[in-house]
Amino acid sequence: MSKRLAAFCALALAATAVVLTALTVLGDIASGVAALACTVLALGAGWYGLVRRGLGRVVGFGAAVLLAGGAVLWLVASKPLTMVIIAALWLALVAARAAFRIHVDLPPAPAPRRPVLFYNPRSGGGLAGRLDLPGEARARGIEPVELTPGADFGSVVRSAVAAGADGLAVAGGDGSQAVVAAVAAEHGLPYACVPAGTRNHFALDLGVDRSDPVGALDAFVDGGERVVDLADVNGRVFVNNVSLGLYALAVQRPGYREAKLRTLLDLVPDVAGPGGEGLHLSWEGPHGREHAAGVAMLVSNNRYRLGRVVGSGTRPRIDDGLLGITVFGLPRAAGGPPQRPWREWTASAFVVHADGPVPAGIDGEATTLEPPLRFRIHPAALRVRIAPRHPGASPSALQPRDLWDGIRALAALAAGRDPRRPLPRGGEGEP
């Protein structure tokens, strides 16, 4: 499906859903109000259960499920068009994602003469072995180096550089990516990300196809190059983010990897529930005011897009030269207007103070940091090679700011025009 056709379908399906919804509501306002009330009550009951334990959690979650289920059944039973509306909205979202799919033609770069692939055979449940990444690397003239348990990963990478490696790739999770990226940036060498971890967030935001780890090796064959930022906290480089508070405490607990959701749910009452202690941290907000509240903090290598319709949870860019700072659960000012449960801003540097060691999750790996925590951004620090058939940019690189901006961009695409958008440094391409 072409982008123009996908954009047209998205707009048509969304318009159909809006018209049918209006007809449904006007036909029976009482049913719509009742369903809305059930939905609001379900959200309140769900929050009540989330921040409590034992019987309180069971009652809260149980009530939320019953109320939400009741709202859906009420609408479906009384309004046969409800399922049509839901289907139209879902298809509109699918078409919109197809319309916003991006590919950037990055400038070609000379292939390194002695590239090296470091691979962790345990990452991603043994993905490197199942795909025979070492063999695929050799077929492309890339030397594979296995990372053995207990070895000093940074020293292994630096030894390869000292032996003449002029291109560094790594097949592993985001923690492994950060180690190799730091050494590549230090020596000014090209770097390639091979997504062989569990989630591969860095690969997603770079524009590497996470479903094609083998194809990612072509970055050192005929790939293009872009330049991105890196960030560090107390001298340790990270490619994605550092989390403090709720998530950071969760990753410290034994068994987190095996039961992530359960671990997080067990921690919520301690941090955000009645009598929860929140963060024992202090920092300056975007206007220079001192803060010491909230339940979680995320400091990222460039700003994440949170709470958006398209591309939620990704970074539209990794070359803005700014840290993204997000604090969740800041209290609302007394008598102030309702606001979303997080605040976010950007800065080139950020300092967090604490009375003692701070549990942290750095690119998803548990660690402890000594205060003060000093975060810095390093603009244009890393030369990244990306295979030519991979996207080359984040899925949210088109940057619709909100719903209306997304509609405007879809209308432009449907009309055959190219909506304005920022592109990665050094590249031009189509959205």
N, C-alpha and C positions, 0 to 999 in steps of 0.2 A: 504493500500500500504506500503510495506517495505521501509526502508530508502534507501537500496541499489537500489531498483527499481526506487524510486522517484529521486534519484541522477542521474541514467542513463537516465531517461526520460528528466530531466532538461537539461542535456548536449546535448542530441540528438535534442531536440526542439530548443535550442539556436543555435546549429550548423546549423540546417535547416534554421532558420531565417537569419543567417549571409550569407549563400550561396545564398538564394533567394534575399536578399538585394543587394549582389554584382552583381548578374545577372541583377537585375532591373536597377541598376545604370549604369552598362556598356552598357545596351541596349539603354538608353536615358540619357546621362549625363546632357543635358540641362534642362530636367524636374527636375532632382534631385537638381541641383544648384538653380533653381527657387524656389523650395519648401523650400530649406534651407534658402534662402534669405528672403522669406516670414516669416519663423519661427523666424529668428533673429529680423526682423523688428517688429513682433508681441510682442516679449519680450520687446523691447525698448519702444514701444507704451504703453504696460501695465505698465511699471515702470513710465513713464511720467504721466499717469493717476493716479497711486497710490499716488504720492507725491503732487498732486494738488487737488483743490476743484472745485465745480461748473462745468462750461463749459469745463475747461481743463480736468477734470476727465472723463466727458462724452465722449469727443473727443478721449482721450487716450485709454479708455477701449473699445470704439466702434471700433476704428482702430485695436486694438489688436484682437478683436473677428473676424473682417472681414478678417484680414491677416491670422490668424490661420485657420479659416474655409476655406479660399481660398487654403492654402497649403494642407490641408487634401483632399478637393474636387479634387484638381489638381492631387494629387497622386492616389486617388481612381479611378478617371475617366480615367487617362492615363495609370495606372498600376494596372490591376486587381489583381496582386499578393500582393498588399499592404495589403489588409485585411487578407490574409493568413499569412503574416509576422507578423502583429500585434497580431493575434490569437496565433501564435507560441511563440512569446515573452511572452505573458500573461500566457500561459500554462506552459512555462518554469519557470516563477517566482513562480507560484503556486506549481509546483513540487519541486523547490528549497526550498521553505518554509517548505514543508512536509519533505524533507530530513534533514533540519536543526532543525526540531522540537526536543526539548530537554526534557529529564526526568532524574532527578538525584535521586538516592536512598540515602537519607540522613540517618545518624545513628539514630536508634530508641532512644527515650527518655521516661522516666517514665511519666505517665499522672499526672498532678497536682491533689491534693485531693480536693481543693476548688477553682476551676477556676471561673472567673466572666466574663460575656459578657456585655459590655456597648454598647448600641445601640441608635442611633439617628433616631427616627421614621420619621424624615423629609428628611433625606439624600436619594439621588437617587430617588426622587419623591415618597417617602414612600415605598421603596423596602422592608425594614425590616418587615413591616406589611403585605405586599402582600405575602411574603414567610413564614410568621409566624416564624421568627427567634427566638423570645423568647421561643415559644413552642419547636422548634427544639433544642434549647440550653438545656432546662430542660430535654428533653429526653436523652441527653448525659451527664447529671450530671453537667451542667454548669449553674450557677445562672445568670439570665438576670437582668440588671439594666438599666432602661430607663433614658435617658438624657433629662431633662425638660428644657424648655426655661428659660433663666435667671440664671440658676444654674452655679456655678463655677465648670467647668468640672474637672480641676486639683484637686480641693478639694474633689470632689466626688470619684475620682479614689484613692486618698491617703487615704480616709476614709475606702474604701473597703480593701486596703492593711492592714491598722491598725486593721481591724476586722478579718484578717486571710486569705485573698485571696492570693493564691500562684501561680496564673496564670491569666494573663490579656489579654482579647481579646476585640476588638472593631469593630462594624459594622457601618461604616460611611465613610465619605470622608477623603482625605489625611490630612486635618487639624486636624480632630479627631484622626486619626492614630498617628500623631506626639505627641499629648498630652499623650496618653496612652503609647506609646513607650518610651517617656522620663521618665515616672514614673517606667515602667518596668526595664529600664536600671539602674535607680537610685537605685533600690532595688535588682537588679540581678535576676528578675523573668522572666520566659518564657512569650513570647508575641505571639499572633496570630492575623493576619490581615484578617478580613472578608470583602470582597469587596462589600460594599453597598452604595458607593458614586456615583458621576456622571462619573468620569473617572478612578479612582483607579490606578493611575500611580505607586504608591508604591507596590501594589499587583502584578502588571505586572512584575516589576523588581525583586521582591522577588521570583517569580515563583509560585504565587497563581493563580489558574484559575479564571479569573474575571467573567466567566459565571456560576460559581458554588459557590455562597455565602453560601448555606446550607452545602455543602460538606467541605467548609473551616473550619467549626466547628470541624471536625474530627481531626484537628491539636492537640486538647487537649484530644483526645481519643487514637489514635495510631499513631500520627504524628512523623516525624523525626525533628531534630533540626539542624539549621545552625546559624552562628554568623555573624552579619553585623555591619556596621558603622552607626553612627549618626553624624549630624553636627549641629552647632548652630550659630546664629548671635546675638551678644550682649546678650548672655545667653538664647535666645529662640531657642529651638530645632526644627529642620525641618528634614523631612525624604526624601524630593525630592529636592527642590530648592528654591532659593530666586531670584526674578526677579526685576530689576531696569530699569527705562527708559520707553520705549513704553508700554510694557504689564502692568507694575506696574501702570502707569498713567491710563490705560484703566480700570483696576479693581477698581480704586477709583471712577469712574464715576457712577452716578445713572443710573440704567437701563442696566448695563453691562451684568448681568446674562440673561436678556431677549433678548438682541441684541448684542452679543459679536462681530460678524464680523463688524457690522455697527459702533460700538464704536471704534474698532481698526482702521478702514478705516478713520474715522473722525479725529483720532489723528495723523496719518502718516504725513500729510503735516506740522503739527506743529513741529514734531520732526525731520523728514528726508527730508522735502521738501525744496524748495528754501527759504533761510532765516530761516530754522528750527534751533532751539536752541540746539538740541541734549542733551547730559547728562551734568548736572552741577555737575560733580563729578571728583575726581582725585584719581589715584591709581598707584601702581608700577606694570609694566608688568613683564613677566617671566625673563627678563634680568636686572631688577633693574631700568629700565628707567621710568620716570614719564610720565603718560598719562592723558589726559583730553578731550577725544573726543569719538565719537560713538553715537549710538541711543538707544542701549539697552544692558543690561548686565545680565548674568545668572550665579549664583554661586550655584553649586549643590553638594549634598552629593554623592561623586564619579562622575566620568566623564560620560557625555552622549555621545552617538554615534550620530553624526550629519552628514548628507550628505553621508550616506553609502547606499549600495544596500540592504543589509539585516539588519533588526533590527534597522532602522533609528529611532531616537527619544527615544531610551531606553538606559539603562546602562548595559553593559555586566557584571559588577560586582558591588557589594555594600560592598566590603570588602578589597579594595585596600589601605585604610588609607589616601586618598587624596581627597581634594576638586577639583571639576571640575570648571574651570572658562572660560566663553565664552563671548566675547565682539563683538557685531554686529555693522557693519557700521564704522569701523575704516578707516580713509582716507588712500588711497594708496600713497606710496612715489612717489614724482615727478620723472617721467622717469622710474619708476620701472616696473617690469613685472606684467601682470594681476594676480590677486589673488582672492580667494574666499572671500565673503563679511563678514567673521567672523574670529576671531583669538581665539584659545583655548589652554589652558595649565592647568597644575595641580599644586597644592601646599598644604601644610599641614595647612597653615594659610594665611589669606588675609585681607587687611585693605582698606577700601574705605573712602575717606575724602569728606566733603561737607561743604558749608557755612551755611546750615540750615537743618531742618527736611527733610528726604528723603522718598517719597512715595515708597512703596515696596509691592510686592506680595509674601507672604510666603506660599508655598504649595497651591498657588491659592487663598489665602485669603488676602484681602486688609488690609494694616496697614501702619503706619508711624514710621520710625526709626530715632533715634537721632544719629548724627555723633559723632565720627567716627564709621563706621560699621565694627565690628571685627568678622570675620568668622573663625571658628575653626572646625576641624574634630576630632571625637572621635572614634578611631579605635576599632573594636571588642567590641562595647558597648552594643549590643542588642542580646539576645538569641531569635531566631525566630522559632516557631513551624509551620510546614507546613504539610497538609494532605498528606498521602502517594500516593494518585492517582493524585495529582497536580504536575506540572512540577518540582518545586523545584529550578529553576534558571531562569534567564532572557531569553527571546527569542533570544537575541543576544549573549548569553554566549559562543557560538562557536568562536566568534570574527574573522570572515574573515576581514582582514584589508582593502581590496579593491576588485575590480572586479576579478583581477587575483588570489588573494588569495582565493576568493570564488570558482573560477573554480577549483583550486588545491584541495580544500576541497571536492568539489563534485566528482572530479575524484577519490579521496581516498575512499570516501564512495561507489562509484559505483564499485570499485575494491574489496570491502569488507574489507577495512582497516579503522581504526579509526583515523581521523585527530587529530593532537595535539590541545588541547584547555585547557584553565584554567577552573577549576571547583570551586564551592563554598567551603569554608573551611569546613572540616569535612565530605565531601561527595565524593563519586565516582559514576559514572553512565555512561550511554550511551548518545551520542549526539542526 
